[in-house]
Amino acid sequence: MKNFLLIFLFEFIKLKYEKIWLKFDNPLYYIPLTICEIIKEAYFIISNNIPISLCPTINCQICNQLKLNETKLNLISIKENINIPYYHNNYIGNIYRQKLYFENLPSFECESEFMGFESVTYKSSFSFNGIFSLSYLNYNFNTTKKIFAFQFMKDECQLHLGGYNNKLIKNNDNLKSYNILIDENNSNEVIYNPIWYIKFNTIAINNFPYKFGNDSIKLTFDIGTDKLHLPKKLFFDNIDKIFPEKSHCQIHPNGYFKCDCGDNYRTIFGNFSFYGKNGKNFTIYPVDYIVYESGLTGSTCTAKIKINYENDLFIAGNVVLKNYYTIFDVDNKLFKAYRKEEQDDNIIYFILTIIILCVLAILIFGIYFCRQKYKKNRNNTNNENNEESQESEENEENEELPEEDNIDNIQEPINPAQGESSEETE
């Protein structure tokens, strides 16, 4: 009994976490957040790569949503004129310290640094409230364990803070764990750009090894992008292995690729296998970055691949994360990924086809049965009508016959009477 209680308490502690539903607005996810008591709850893009949260200030000319008024909020800058790169944009502004909290989770109130930016390079407009940072570089919630996890359910996503749902992991052998490295060398007094990543030794595309320079291979994850970012050299050196020749892939203005494909896209597009020490491997399959769409006129594939011109990072966005239950252990610098059970689209389509055929068969049989029944009822009705008509004719004949009998009956008494009268007269 004592051991049972200990196991129960251990499981209870391990499963204790807070749940926050993220808002999905294709293709990104947003978290409800309040920066200070004056500003009401607003939705921020959530990201796992930026070192601190980003929020526009009143001096941002291209920003058209939420804007912080530093004077009214009595914000005092810690650092000024800081540049924070995020993909191909640079956010420039001052760093402040302020309270962050969720209205529905008051226990998660914390004090955190964030950037109030005034400008963004290579952008003509910024139509978001801001970008919220949650990663190994920035976790400030007062939880017992510094752990957070993402549970995807189709397009919906639930953020788990302070722990993770162990019940979702049905097979511990499929739970992969990777050590996280943090590199601060990209930062200086003006530029603040630390990065976190998983280090791998080699990479293969469709089982063909590729020598990726002299540096280690760095893979990171970010829910703040919906694409798989590949370093430019690797992409152009292996474009024939990534895209099959007959797919006729064309780059879209938004950075991804549109391709012609069939339901065999899982085997003809490239997969990316990362190999590390002690069997610490990770593979990104075509199903992880391709959105397959079938139609009456043909099938197309949207390859959510984007060329990374900024650095040599491999960045797996939410298009990859959706296929995993991911756990970010900040204290122990561990990234854990549990791949969901895959469902074969061909099997689903086969089952749907069988169901449709069964429904059609039932409809056809039902129509045939109803038609036969209608014909039978119609024949019976006709027979009944014929019988009724015959009966009516017979009845009419029978009705006519009594009239003749009556005439005979009327005539018969006359003759005897006449006889009698004649006898009497004689």
Long-range contacts (C-beta under 8 A, 24 or more apart in sequence): 11-166, 14-163, 14-166, 15-163, 15-165, 15-166, 15-167, 16-144, 16-162, 16-163, 17-147, 17-149, 17-160, 17-161, 17-162, 17-163, 17-164, 17-165, 18-105, 18-107, 18-108, 18-143, 18-160, 18-161, 18-162, 19-158, 19-159, 19-160, 19-161, 20-102, 20-105, 20-158, 20-159, 20-161, 21-156, 21-157, 21-158, 21-159, 22-46, 22-156, 22-157, 22-158, 22-159, 24-155, 24-156, 24-157, 26-155, 27-226, 27-318, 28-224, 28-225, 28-226, 28-318, 29-157, 29-223, 29-318, 31-132, 31-134, 31-159, 32-102, 32-103, 32-104, 33-100, 33-102, 33-132, 34-100, 34-101, 34-102, 34-103, 35-68, 35-98, 35-99, 35-100, 35-114, 36-73, 36-98, 36-99, 37-99, 38-72, 38-73, 39-66, 39-68, 41-102, 41-103, 42-66, 42-129, 42-130, 43-129, 44-128, 44-129, 44-130, 44-131, 44-132, 45-128, 45-130, 45-131, 45-132, 45-224, 46-131, 46-132, 46-134, 46-159, 46-223, 46-224, 47-86, 47-131, 47-132, 47-133, 47-134, 47-135, 47-222, 47-223, 47-224, 48-133, 48-134, 48-135, 48-220, 48-221, 48-222, 48-223, 48-224, 48-328, 49-86, 49-135, 49-195, 49-196, 49-220, 49-222, 49-224, 49-315, 50-84, 50-86, 50-131, 50-133, 50-135, 50-137, 50-138, 50-224, 51-84, 51-133, 51-135, 51-137, 51-138, 51-192, 51-193, 51-194, 52-84, 52-95, 52-112, 52-113, 52-114, 52-115, 52-133, 52-137, 52-138, 52-192, 53-100, 53-112, 53-114, 53-115, 53-130, 53-131, 53-132, 53-133, 53-138, 54-84, 54-86, 54-91, 54-114, 54-115, 54-117, 54-130, 54-131, 54-133, 55-114, 55-115, 55-116, 55-117, 55-129, 55-130, 55-131, 56-116, 56-117, 56-118, 56-126, 56-129, 56-130, 57-93, 57-116, 57-117, 57-118, 59-118, 60-117, 60-118, 60-119, 60-120, 60-126, 61-119, 62-119, 62-120, 62-123, 62-124, 62-125, 62-126, 63-125, 63-126, 64-125, 64-126, 64-127, 65-126, 65-127, 65-128, 65-129, 66-129, 66-130, 68-116, 70-94, 70-96, 70-116, 73-98, 75-116, 77-116, 78-113, 81-190, 82-115, 82-190, 82-191, 82-192, 83-190, 83-191, 83-192, 84-115, 84-117, 84-191, 84-192, 84-193, 85-191, 85-193, 85-310, 86-131, 87-225, 87-310, 88-122, 88-309, 88-310, 89-120, 89-121, 89-122, 89-123, 90-120, 90-121, 90-122, 91-115, 91-117, 91-119, 91-120, 92-117, 92-118, 92-119, 92-120, 92-121, 93-117, 93-118, 93-119, 95-192, 100-140, 105-161, 107-142, 108-141, 108-142, 108-143, 108-161, 109-142, 110-140, 110-141, 110-142, 111-140, 112-138, 112-140, 131-224, 134-159, 135-196, 135-328, 136-180, 136-182, 136-196, 136-328, 136-330, 136-333, 137-182, 137-194, 137-196, 139-330, 145-331, 146-329, 146-330, 146-331, 147-327, 147-328, 147-329, 147-330, 147-331, 148-327, 148-328, 148-330, 149-325, 149-326, 149-327, 149-328, 150-223, 150-321, 150-325, 150-326, 151-325, 152-318, 152-321, 152-322, 152-323, 152-324, 152-325, 157-223, 157-318, 164-325, 164-327, 165-325, 168-325, 168-338, 169-325, 169-338, 174-338, 174-339, 175-336, 175-337, 175-338, 176-280, 176-282, 176-336, 176-337, 176-338, 177-334, 177-335, 177-336, 178-276, 178-280, 178-282, 178-334, 178-335, 178-336, 178-337, 179-280, 179-333, 179-334, 180-333, 180-334, 180-335, 181-333, 182-333, 195-220, 195-313, 196-220, 197-313, 198-274, 198-276, 198-282, 198-335, 199-276, 200-274, 200-275, 200-276, 200-280, 200-282, 201-275, 201-276, 201-277, 202-274, 202-275, 203-234, 203-272, 203-273, 203-274, 203-275, 204-272, 204-273, 204-275, 205-238, 205-241, 205-242, 205-270, 205-271, 205-272, 205-273, 206-241, 206-270, 206-271, 207-273, 208-238, 208-241, 210-234, 210-237, 210-238, 212-312, 213-312, 215-312, 217-274, 217-314, 218-312, 218-313, 218-314, 219-274, 219-282, 219-313, 219-314, 219-315, 219-316, 220-313, 220-314, 220-315, 220-316, 221-315, 221-316, 221-317, 221-320, 221-321, 221-326, 221-335, 222-315, 222-316, 222-317, 222-318, 223-317, 223-318, 223-321, 224-317, 224-318, 225-306, 225-315, 225-317, 225-318, 226-304, 226-317, 226-318, 226-319, 227-255, 227-256, 227-289, 227-304, 227-305, 227-306, 227-315, 227-317, 227-319, 228-284, 228-288, 228-289, 228-304, 228-305, 228-306, 228-314, 228-315, 228-316, 228-317, 228-319, 228-320, 229-305, 229-306, 229-307, 229-308, 229-313, 229-314, 229-315, 229-317, 230-272, 230-305, 230-306, 230-307, 230-308, 230-314, 231-308, 231-311, 231-312, 231-313, 231-314, 232-307, 232-308, 232-309, 233-312, 235-305, 235-307, 238-270, 241-270, 242-269, 242-270, 242-305, 243-269, 243-270, 243-303, 244-268, 244-269, 247-301, 249-303, 255-306, 255-307, 256-302, 256-303, 256-304, 256-305, 256-306, 257-302, 257-303, 257-305, 258-300, 258-301, 258-302, 258-303, 259-300, 259-301, 259-302, 259-303, 260-298, 260-299, 260-300, 260-301, 261-290, 261-292, 261-299, 261-300, 261-301, 262-299, 263-292, 263-294, 263-299, 263-345, 263-346, 263-349, 265-290, 265-292, 265-301, 269-301, 269-303, 272-314, 274-314, 282-337, 284-316, 284-320, 287-323, 287-342, 288-316, 288-319, 288-320, 288-323, 289-319, 289-320, 291-319, 292-345
